[in-house]
Amino acid sequence: MSASTITFFPVDNGSMILLKLNNQKETTILIDIHIRNSDSNEEIIDVVPLLHDFLNKDSEGRPFIDAFLLTHNDADHIKGLENNFYLGSLDEYKYPDDESDDLMKIVINEMWGSSTFWKRESSSNSLCPDAKAYNKEMKRRVKLYEDEGKIQEAGNRVQILCSDPEGNTDNLGDIVRELDTSFTVVNGLDLAGKCKINLLGPLPQQEDEEEEDYKKSNRASVILQLEITENNYINKVLIAGDAEVFTWDTLWEKFKSDTNILEYDILQCPHHCSWHSLSYDSYSQNEDPKVCDNAKSALSQSKSGGFIISSSKAILDDENDPPSHAAKEEYLTIIDKSHFLCTGEYPNKTNLEPITINLTSSGPQEKSRPSKSKISSASSAATGQAFPHGK
């Protein structure tokens, strides 16, 4: 494997990102999933076989990912979990019948997520069936750690990103990663020198923040800066989830004197290129909505040649949000137009393919595309002056 890669799958207004490292074990980290079925007349891209193409198999012949991160529990970030991934003890793993065309379920060696998996469903915390299944599996793995007092084997491992404000993580030291810290161990393997993960969010409730706003699902988005080293170059990837303007406003105030932590070669465009990641004002309620300078500054720390990737539908000049055309115009003042890519129109709106970026010793490089798309449908039916940049 010549280069580490990061791949953004075309999953409509949803998110599904795979980081595959070029270390000896080809470590994989999957961030969110949005795997839809073909029950409606809508044309759906079948991304499951494409994901399997990236994965290795364990000694028992089962496809696996080393780590799966759920940024937050909205359906467009977790849909398809139960149907495509194995949950529970590996002792009970069931292989498809020899005559079946079903793909084997993918083993998740290590699960990552915030402490929100302990939150019960409520009006402010609506849970789809896949989110409930994720929460149940996280609890199962945490219970194994509590009962045995040690980190478990692959298939049972878990990491909780940021302490729980209600105290549920107080006695779980070895499986809790604290806010504003970094780690390099993924699925029991220390990747120091190849991959470092900086934990930037979710942020705790701020003094001036209303309880109702703090409890919203997007507010709980995990935010990571991934550092992938190739020779002497550090490729930085900023994973933004669905974090909205208040979070980016707060992060800028926190890091504006040392912006390296917000620097990126690749930015996952927050909330599927939503206007509400850049502004407190709504287009439907304001004649002249304003961009929040702090939020845009936080999202403007692109290194030279940086990419911004919108995991969304095609971005049209209309009133939809997300994705928002007005937001896209703001991002185009940060990076070159050719480096703003959208999963819903790549390489074109009628012939979608995953966006794969090679993480090289010269920085990120868009992977060359084959002459024909490998994707099948599961049903038929200008650069301007930006706010302050990083180096």
N, C-alpha and C positions, 0 to 999 in steps of 0.2 A: 504494500500500500504506500504510494509515493507521498501523499499529503493527507493530513487530517482534513475532514470535510464537515460542513454544516449544510443540512438540506431542509428546505422549507416546502412542505407538501401542499398541494392545492386542495384546500378543504373548506372553500367558501369563506364566510365570515366566521372563522374558527382558527384554531392553532394546532400545528403538529410539526415539531422541529426535531431533527435527529443530528446529534453531534457524534461523529465517528473519528476516533483518534488513530494516528498511524503508529502507535506503540505496538510492542510485540503481540499483545493480546487483543488489539483493535477494540479498545474500550468504547462502549456505546452509551450515550445518555439521551433518552427520549424526553422531550419537554412537551407536555400536553398531547391530547389526541382529539380528533373530531372525525370519527369514522361513521359515515351515514349509510343507511340502506336504501334500497330502490323501491320502497313501498309507494312512493308518489310518482307523478308523471315528470317530476323534475329530473333533469339529467345529472347523474351523480358520478363523480370520478372515483373509481375503485382504487384506493391508495394502499390497501392491505397487501396485495402481492408486491407492490413496490417497496414497502417497508421490509417485507421478508427478504427481498433481494440484498438488503444491506446487512442482514443479521447472520451471525455465526450460530452453530449448534453446540450444545454441551455434550458431555460424554454419554448421555442417554439419548442423544439424537433430537433434543428439543431446542427449537429456536429460542434465543434469549436476548434480553437487553441487560446491561449491567446496572443501569439506574433509570428510574422513571420519576420525573418531577411533574406534579400537578401544581400549576401556579395559583389557581383558585378554582372553586368548585362549580362554576357555571357550566352548563351542558355543552357549550361550544368549545370547551377545553377538556372534556372527559368522556364525551359520547363514544360508545363502541368498546368501552373497557371490558365488560363482562363477556361479550361475544368473541373477542379476539385475544384476550390475555388471560393467563391462568391465575386464579386467585385461590388461596388456601394452601394446605400442606402439599409439598411435592410428592409425598408418599401416595397421594390419591390422584396423581396426574393421569388423565385418560388420553390415549392415543386414538386418532381417527381410525375407523375401520379401513382395511386394505382397499375396499371397493369404493370408499368415500372420496369425493373430490375436495372435501373440506381441508383447509390449511390447518396445521397444528397450532394450538394456542401458544402464544408467546409467554415465556417465563420472565417474570420481573425479579431479578436477583436482589435488587435493593430499591425500596420505595422512599421517595422524598416528598415532603409537603410541610405546610405550616401547621400550627396547632389547631386550625379551624376544623380538623376532622373530629374533634370532640364536641363541636357545637351541634345542638339538636336543630332539626328543621323548624323554621319559624317563618313569619311573614317577611323578615329581613334576611332569611337564610333558606331560600327555596332549594331543594335538592332533587335532582333527577335520579332515576334508578341507578345509573352508573356512578353518580357521586356518592350515593348511599353505599354501594358496593366498595368503592374506594375507601370510604371512612371505616367500614367494617374490617377491611384487610389491614389498614393502618393500625387499628386497635388490636387486631390479632397479633401483629408483629411486635407491637409495644408490650403487650402482655407477656409474650415469650421472653423478651428482654427482662421484664420485671421479675418473672418467675425464676429465671435462671441466673440473673445478675451478670450477664455477659452478652456481647454482640453475637448474633446468631450466624449461622451458615448462609450461603447464597440461597435465595428463595424465601428467606425469612428476615432478611436485613431491613432496617428502617433508619432514616435520619429525619429528625424534626428540625425545620429551619425557623429559628427564632423562638425564644421562650414564650410559654403561654402566660398571658397576663392574669389568668385565673389560677395559676399555680399548678397546673397539671403536669408540668415538666420539671418540677422542683427536684425530684429524685431520679432523674433520667440523664444524668450528666454525660455519659458516653455516647448517647445517640441524639444529643441536642447540639445544634450549631447556633451560636449566639450572633445577634445582629452586629454588623461591622467587624466580623472576623472572617478569616479565610480558611479554607481547607483544601487538601489535595488527595485525600483518600476516597476512592470510589469503589464500592463493592469489595472492600478489603484490600485493595491494591493502592499503594502510595504512588501517585503520579507526579510527585515533585519534580520540577524541571520540564514537565510536559504540559500539565494542566493545573491551574489554580482557580478556585472558585471563591469569589468575593461576595458576601451576603449583604445586600443593601436594603432589603425589605422582605416582608411588610414592616412598616414603621409602627411604633406604638402610638396610642392615641395622643394627640398633641393638646396642649393647654387650651388653645382657642378652637378646638374641634368639637362639633356637636356629636353627641352619642349616636344619633340617627345616621349621620354621615359616616362615622367610624365603622358602623356595623354593616355597611353595604359590601356586597361580595367583591366588587372591583377594588375596593380599598384594601382588601386582604391579599392582593396579588404579591406573590414572591418576585423579587427583583434581584437579578444576579449579574455580575460582571465576570465573564469567563475569560481567562488568560490562557491562550494556547500557544506554546513556544515552539518555533521551528528554527533551528540553529540559533541565531542571535536576535531573531525578530519575535516579538510578542503580539500575536493577533488577539485583539480584544473584542468580545461579543457582549453586547448589553441586552439582556433578556428582560423585557418590560411588562409582560403579561397584559392585563387590562388596566394598569395604573393610570389614574386620571390626573387632572391638573393640580389638585391639592398636593398630591404626592410629589410631583416634579417640582412644584413651587417650594415645598419643604426641603427636598433634597438639594436644591440649588443653595438655599440659605445655609444648609449644613456643610456643603462641600465647595462653596464658591472660592474659598481661599486655597484649596488644593483640589483641582478639578480632575486629577488623574483617575480617580475612582469612577468618574462618569465618562471617561474617554472611551471611544469605541472605533473599531474598524467596521463592525457590522452592528446596526441597531435593529432590533425587532420593533417595528413601528407600533407604538402602544395602542392597545384597544382597536386593532384592525383599522388604523388610520382615522381614529375618531377626532373630531374637533375638540371634544371635551377633555382631551389630554393636553391641550394647549391653551384653553380659555375657560374662564368661569362664566362667560356669557353664552347664551344660546341664540342661534340664528332665528329660531322661531319666536323669541321674545325680545330681541334687540335689533334695532335698525342698523346699528354699526357695532357688532360684537368685536371686542378687543382681545388680542393675544396677551396672555400673561407673560411678561418679559422674563420672569424667573423660570417659569416652566420651559419656555423655549430655550433659554440659556442652558438649562440642564440637559436638554435633548440636542444641543448643538455642538457637543464636544467630539465631533468627528475628526479622526486623523486624516491625513492626506490620502485620497483615494477611497474614502469610506463608502460603505453601502448602507442604505436604509431599505428594509424589506417589509412590505405591507402584506400580512397574511389576511386576505380579504377578497371579497368580490371585486370585479373590475371597478375602477374608480372613474365614475362618470361626472360630467359637469351638471349635476342636478342637486336636489335637496336632500338626498340620502345621507345618513350618518349613523353608524359607520357603513362604508368608508366615506370620508368627507373630502370633496374636491378642494375645499378651502384649506383643509389641513395639509393635503398633499402640496399645495402651492407654498405653504410655509416651509415644509421640509425641503423643497427644491431651492430654497435660499441657503440651505446648509450644505448640500452635496450636489454633485453634477447630475444633471437630468438622467444621464445614462446609467447612473448608479442608484436610482430609485426604481425598485422592482416590485411588482405586485403579483402574488400567486394566482390571482384571478384573471390575469392577462399575459401570462408568460408561457411560451414566447409570444403567443397571441391569444385572443379571447376564445377562439374556436379550436385550439389545439394545445391544451394545457399540459405542462410537464412540471415536475418538481424543480425548484431553484436550488442548485448545488453550488456552493462557494468553496473553492480550495483555500485552505489556510496555509500559506507558503512562507518561505523565508524572506520573501519580498512583499509580504502582505497578502490580503485577500484577493483572489482571482476567480472570476466567474468561470465555471467549468464549461468547456465547449459542449454544445448540444449535438445529439445524433441527428441524422437527416430526417428521420421519421420518429414521431412520438411513440413511446412504448405504452402509453396510457390508454386503457379502454374504458368505456362508460359502463356503469353497472345498470343503467337503464337507458332506453332510447327516448325518449321523449324530446429652466435656464439658470444657470448658476449665478447667484447674487451674493451680496455681503451678508453673512449670517451674524448671529450673536457670537460672543467669544468662543473660539474653538480651542480644542486641545492642540497638541503638537502635531 
